[in-house]
Amino acid sequence: NYVQSVMGHLGHCKAGPLKKVERCLSKLENDYHSEAFPKSAKLLDLVRCSVTFNTLEQLLVGYEALMQHMKNENQTSVKLARVKNGFLDADYDGGYRDIKVNVIFNSSMHANTRMVCEVQLILSQYLNEKQKIHKLYSIAREQTFFDLVVNAENTLQRSASSMNTDFKNLQFTQVVNFGKDVALKCDEKLQKKKNGKKK
């Protein structure tokens, strides 16, 4: 394991599960719904792992070790794609933070095969915070989805109500009952003719 060989002596490395299709779709709809096409290009953590450190000093040493190793011209398997430093977040509210390093992994078995992976550098005390926040995030995500569904249903109901009103205006209003009114008038005329002949 590449990450284990570079930072394993500084922190605890753990491979994350492959992100499921349902979770990917949910993230696109909720987190990246306003992003430009292709939105899927924003998903950079389908394959991911984490390295947990006990101290901030260990995390910084691990980060520098990873950066230096990727700059090494002798290794071509992993190259840097992006760094997202949560410790520099201006909107930080005192909760979870980490450093996400996206790397481009080049397959040694298939020369033309590459993929973007994510390495999360986390402090151990933030790991518990992350687990708590993840539960709240799941609830918030479900609430967002619920609101979208309810709004969509309300819009459909308003549209259906408007259509019903339009259809009512187009409905045929019966003025003459041909089966009864016309037949009765004909009968009245015949009856008058009969009565006139009798006189």
Disulfide bonds with the S-S distance in Angstrom:
none
